[in-house]
Amino acid sequence: MSIRLRFAPSPTGFLHIGNARTALMNALLARREGGAFVLRLDDTDTARSEERFATAIVEDLEWLGIPPDEVARQSERFERYSAAIARLTEAGLLYACYETAEDLDRKRKRRLARRLPPIYDRAGLMLDEAERARLEDEGRRPHWRFLLPNFDSDPAEIRSTPITWTDLCRGEQTVDLGSLSDPVLVREDGSFLYTLPSVIDDIELGITHVLRGDDHVTNTGAQIPIFQALGAAPPAFGHHNLLVRADGEALSKRSGALSLRSLRDEGYEPQSVASLAVLTGTSQAIEAVSDLDALAARLDLSGISRSPASFDPADLDALNAQILRGFDYAAVADRLEVLGVGGGEAFWVAIRDNISRLSDAADWWRVVTGPVEADLSDEDRAFAAEAARHLPEEPWDDTTFKAWTKAVQAATGRKGKSLFQPLRIALTGRPDGPEMRSLMPLFGRRSTLDRLSGPGDRPR
Ligand code: GLU
């Protein structure tokens, strides 16, 4: 049987790099094993879910290179959830509760004062018909809880009930159902909380592996008995550590910080974002991996650390530079054209080691097309004018710079930095950048002469 994985964001904001970590882990595992990758939009919260975010999520996954094989929406599946609710109620596993948030808070505090675990006391389960009718007559609407299997015969006698699974990331993992409150599955207004729809979807969409953040470990403990109550074998679970910024700033779908959109707009390549998102906090070295199959091959779920995956957003620059360095001209030709960059392959090969965003290519193209402004002392300006007299005739190639500077050295006695630095500044306007031997043929003799003669006395 081929595996099926899903990524299940709620469309309440733009995906950020931490969401990308979860999406990629699922998509890459599916890709590596020849399985399917499903996007499930968790849009049961109709007030906060927005169509523009749903659209953006699909676009962002495409940008990352992991378009989903299928898309499912929870908002289109409410009937399925109602059917499962009916089954659970029928089986006596779903019961009505009438406490308000304040009631629950009071109960929690009372239990804590008595040094008892602050879990729900199942008062709703103990109500008889008449009591329920009275509460409903008072205008109270129930919310509904799932009865966890953490007792022998008397639900009031809760006992320690370890639920254990072999987590794909964390190894043997245990949650004690005896320390959990019966989860609320349906709110007073009839809307569904995340817990049950997720289980029903995982069953009905045939999900075999659930990879999600380790903030869901306790949920898994509560969801496994729901799978069982619905007569389904739970999928395999893996809980990865969460990406956290080294500077402590939170990643939030709502704030848009480090959203995939903003990273794309800032000119980062999807491969560098994917490499950072997947490799941080694992046993693998963090380096730019330009190919998703290669990244999938490195995915080692059991090598994921249990502590938070701390990263510095500035690391993206180095990864991005690495990715760009690895691109051949064909990979970027169209995008360079959009940026108004000419010069063909020779230009790309000359500058690709010296950029950290593709848009930097446009800056270097302006350097190549000139004119450039060079800040040189009078002495260096005179030296540049002298150097101009030794420029070889064309055609030029990547040996020209060496031959020329040798001749200049012989004529002026300058060497090392005092020879090369003023020439670089005169020709490019900058103290560093691509190899001069690659740039010179791009400038050509005429333009090189202009640059060496500096402002003021440019030949007309
Ligand atoms: N919508 C849930 C979330 O984003 C999905 C969790 C899950 O993968 O089950 O946290």
Boltz pocket constraint, residues with backbone or C-beta under 6 A from the ligand:
constraints:
  - pocket:
      binder: B
      contacts: [[A, 6], [A, 7], [A, 8], [A, 9], [A, 10], [A, 42], [A, 194], [A, 198], [A, 211], [A, 212], [A, 216]]
      max_distance: 6.0
